[in-house]
Amino acid sequence: MAVTIEVPVIAECFSHIECRLGRVVELGGPEVFIIGAIQRIDMDAQAAIIADPFARYDAARPFFFLEDGLMAPLGLPRPVRP
């Protein structure tokens, strides 16, 4: 269970970010932009010690929820500088 917000967490995830909703901006159609404030961040101790950011990201396997029970991975990390 989350600490600052009364919601369950996904046991298989090695990190959790608890947020409070600020506002929802309707973008037209089914799309919305959600704005919130981070209240707490927890990370598994084993994941936190992975020094290489690419390996840490690979261990996380982050994803986001779409609609109708679908989810998608965020993809491979890329440097922002050439």
Phi, psi and omega in degrees: 000142178296159185268311185268344183228138184280073177222152176285159175244160180273117186301326183286346180278133181272355174217153180221140175240121178263127184232153171253135181291128175268302176196164177241124180258119177286126181258002183095138184071209183276355184277142175223157175245121184257127180244130181212180179237131179290130179257327184198144175232128176239140177222139176301136183301323180295322180287326183294336183270359177289112186287318183286120182297328178293319178292322179295317179296317179298321178294328182288322185048057183295152180211168175225155180273140175257221177250168174050043176075016179263150173222162181215144176287157179280342179101182183281146177289147177224144175295145178273346177249143179293000000 
